[in-house]
């Protein structure tokens, strides 16, 4: 998805204050793992039934 955004939205990187496509991809590498961990915990919290054990 991020690659698609960088390729198809490249014209938006020329707008004032926009980051270059490379910066978007580098930021992804910094934030993907923590975001994934947070999302997994959040979804487990929201959808886990009471008493149900969490599967790995």
N, CA, C and O atoms as a DFTB+ gen file, in Angstrom:
224 C
 N C O
     1  1       0.828      -1.188       0.000
     2  2       0.000       0.000       0.000
     3  2       0.876       1.257       0.000
     4  3       0.631       2.211      -0.738
     5  1       1.897       1.225       0.846
     6  2       2.780       2.389       0.909
     7  2       3.487       2.601      -0.429
     8  3       3.629       3.737      -0.881
     9  1       3.927       1.522      -1.060
    10  2       4.594       1.642      -2.361
    11  2       3.642       2.253      -3.379
    12  3       4.030       3.118      -4.164
    13  1       2.403       1.802      -3.361
    14  2       1.407       2.353      -4.290
    15  2       1.221       3.850      -4.063
    16  3       1.135       4.621      -5.019
    17  1       1.160       4.259      -2.796
    18  2       1.003       5.674      -2.479
    19  2       2.186       6.476      -3.009
    20  3       2.011       7.545      -3.594
    21  1       3.392       5.952      -2.800
    22  2       4.583       6.672      -3.237
    23  2       4.621       6.778      -4.761
    24  3       5.029       7.807      -5.299
    25  1       4.202       5.728      -5.458
    26  2       4.242       5.746      -6.926
    27  2       3.099       6.585      -7.497
    28  3       3.334       7.479      -8.310
    29  1       1.880       6.308      -7.083
    30  2       0.721       6.980      -7.678
    31  2       0.463       8.375      -7.109
    32  3      -0.226       9.189      -7.724
    33  1       1.019       8.638      -5.942
    34  2       0.833       9.958      -5.349
    35  2       2.067      10.826      -5.461
    36  3       2.180      11.842      -4.774
    37  1       2.999      10.432      -6.330
    38  2       4.275      11.142      -6.449
    39  2       4.091      12.628      -6.751
    40  3       4.886      13.450      -6.295
    41  1       3.078      12.976      -7.496
    42  2       2.856      14.394      -7.831
    43  2       2.572      15.231      -6.581
    44  3       2.781      16.444      -6.582
    45  1       2.100      14.584      -5.525
    46  2       1.795      15.321      -4.292
    47  2       3.051      15.660      -3.492
    48  3       3.012      16.529      -2.622
    49  1       4.161      14.985      -3.778
    50  2       5.404      15.258      -3.059
    51  2       5.995      16.610      -3.447
    52  3       6.934      17.084      -2.809
    53  1       5.456      17.220      -4.472
    54  2       5.930      18.532      -4.895
    55  2       5.173      19.664      -4.203
    56  3       5.533      20.831      -4.355
    57  1       4.145      19.336      -3.458
    58  2       3.361      20.359      -2.768
    59  2       4.174      20.958      -1.621
    60  3       5.064      20.295      -1.089
    61  1       3.884      22.197      -1.232
    62  2       4.621      22.839      -0.136
    63  2       4.511      22.022       1.159
    64  3       3.420      21.617       1.558
    65  1       5.648      21.792       1.798
    66  2       5.688      21.085       3.072
    67  2       5.653      19.572       2.964
    68  3       5.697      18.881       3.982
    69  1       5.576      19.047       1.758
    70  2       5.499      17.592       1.579
    71  2       6.883      16.962       1.702
    72  3       7.888      17.573       1.340
    73  1       6.921      15.734       2.217
    74  2       8.163      14.975       2.269
    75  2       8.400      14.295       0.926
    76  3       7.462      14.045       0.169
    77  1       9.629      14.009       0.650
    78  2       9.968      13.249      -0.552
    79  2       9.517      11.804      -0.365
    80  3       9.383      11.333       0.764
    81  1       9.285      11.106      -1.468
    82  2       8.856       9.710      -1.409
    83  2       9.809       8.845      -0.606
    84  3       9.375       7.969       0.143
    85  1      11.098       9.082      -0.756
    86  2      12.104       8.315      -0.008
    87  2      11.887       8.455       1.502
    88  3      12.008       7.479       2.242
    89  1      11.570       9.665       1.954
    90  2      11.338       9.904       3.378
    91  2      10.120       9.126       3.874
    92  3      10.118       8.631       5.001
    93  1       9.105       9.015       3.057
    94  2       7.924       8.237       3.432
    95  2       8.292       6.773       3.623
    96  3       7.873       6.148       4.597
    97  1       9.062       6.233       2.712
    98  2       9.444       4.825       2.804
    99  2      10.392       4.574       3.973
   100  3      10.282       3.546       4.642
   101  1      11.317       5.489       4.227
   102  2      12.221       5.337       5.365
   103  2      11.441       5.412       6.681
   104  3      11.724       4.662       7.615
   105  1      10.469       6.309       6.751
   106  2       9.643       6.417       7.947
   107  2       8.840       5.154       8.185
   108  3       8.590       4.769       9.327
   109  1       8.443       4.523       7.114
   110  2       7.695       3.269       7.232
   111  2       8.537       2.220       7.929
   112  3       8.041       1.499       8.796
   113  1       9.792       2.130       7.563
   114  2      10.669       1.143       8.178
   115  2      10.838       1.410       9.673
   116  3      11.011       0.476      10.456
   117  1      10.789       2.672      10.065
   118  2      10.918       3.026      11.483
   119  2       9.662       2.702      12.276
   120  3       9.743       2.370      13.459
   121  1       8.502       2.794      11.636
   122  2       7.240       2.734      12.364
   123  2       6.411       1.471      12.142
   124  3       5.467       1.233      12.895
   125  1       6.723       0.668      11.154
   126  2       5.906      -0.513      10.851
   127  2       5.796      -1.491      12.014
   128  3       4.689      -1.888      12.377
   129  1       6.908      -1.881      12.600
   130  2       6.885      -2.893      13.671
   131  2       6.116      -2.405      14.900
   132  3       5.254      -3.133      15.394
   133  1       6.394      -1.198      15.413
   134  2       5.620      -0.728      16.566
   135  2       4.127      -0.570      16.257
   136  3       3.281      -0.867      17.101
   137  1       3.808      -0.104      15.055
   138  2       2.405       0.051      14.677
   139  2       1.715      -1.304      14.595
   140  3       0.576      -1.449      15.040
   141  1       2.394      -2.290      14.033
   142  2       1.836      -3.642      13.929
   143  2       1.574      -4.222      15.321
   144  3       0.521      -4.813      15.561
   145  1       2.529      -4.053      16.235
   146  2       2.369      -4.557      17.599
   147  2       1.188      -3.883      18.282
   148  3       0.379      -4.547      18.929
   149  1       1.089      -2.560      18.138
   150  2      -0.028      -1.838      18.739
   151  2      -1.358      -2.313      18.171
   152  3      -2.310      -2.538      18.918
   153  1      -1.427      -2.468      16.847
   154  2      -2.664      -2.889      16.195
   155  2      -3.076      -4.287      16.642
   156  3      -4.256      -4.534      16.892
   157  1      -2.116      -5.201      16.746
   158  2      -2.415      -6.556      17.219
   159  2      -2.990      -6.533      18.634
   160  3      -3.977      -7.210      18.922
   161  1      -2.365      -5.750      19.511
   162  2      -2.860      -5.647      20.889
   163  2      -4.233      -4.999      20.936
   164  3      -5.106      -5.445      21.681
   165  1      -4.428      -3.965      20.160
   166  2      -5.707      -3.261      20.123
   167  2      -6.824      -4.186      19.648
   168  3      -7.878      -4.270      20.278
   169  1      -6.591      -4.874      18.539
   170  2      -7.627      -5.754      17.997
   171  2      -7.930      -6.912      18.940
   172  3      -9.083      -7.322      19.073
   173  1      -6.913      -7.433      19.586
   174  2      -7.134      -8.487      20.575
   175  2      -7.997      -7.955      21.714
   176  3      -8.934      -8.621      22.155
   177  1      -7.681      -6.762      22.183
   178  2      -8.445      -6.157      23.277
   179  2      -9.908      -5.939      22.869
   180  3     -10.814      -6.203      23.659
   181  1     -10.136      -5.474      21.678
   182  2     -11.491      -5.164      21.223
   183  2     -12.309      -6.420      20.932
   184  3     -13.485      -6.485      21.292
   185  1     -11.708      -7.415      20.288
   186  2     -12.482      -8.547      19.792
   187  2     -12.347      -9.839      20.585
   188  3     -13.065     -10.802      20.314
   189  1     -11.454      -9.882      21.547
   190  2     -11.309     -11.105      22.335
   191  2     -12.525     -11.271      23.250
   192  3     -12.922     -10.348      23.961
   193  1     -13.094     -12.459      23.210
   194  2     -14.243     -12.741      24.071
   195  2     -13.752     -13.001      25.494
   196  3     -12.650     -13.506      25.706
   197  1     -14.586     -12.649      26.451
   198  2     -14.214     -12.844      27.853
   199  2     -13.934     -14.327      28.116
   200  3     -14.734     -15.194      27.766
   201  1     -12.803     -14.594      28.730
   202  2     -12.410     -15.961      29.040
   203  2     -11.674     -16.671      27.913
   204  3     -11.082     -17.727      28.133
   205  1     -11.702     -16.115      26.728
   206  2     -11.029     -16.732      25.575
   207  2      -9.532     -16.483      25.675
   208  3      -9.098     -15.372      25.981
   209  1      -8.745     -17.524      25.416
   210  2      -7.294     -17.386      25.458
   211  2      -6.801     -16.824      24.124
   212  3      -7.370     -17.103      23.069
   213  1      -5.753     -16.044      24.191
   214  2      -5.166     -15.451      22.997
   215  2      -4.295     -16.486      22.307
   216  3      -3.430     -17.100      22.930
   217  1      -4.533     -16.672      21.011
   218  2      -3.708     -17.590      20.217
   219  2      -2.532     -16.822      19.623
   220  3      -2.661     -15.660      19.239
   221  1      -1.405     -17.480      19.556
   222  2      -0.192     -16.834      19.026
   223  2      -0.226     -16.751      17.521
   224  3       0.711     -16.238      16.910
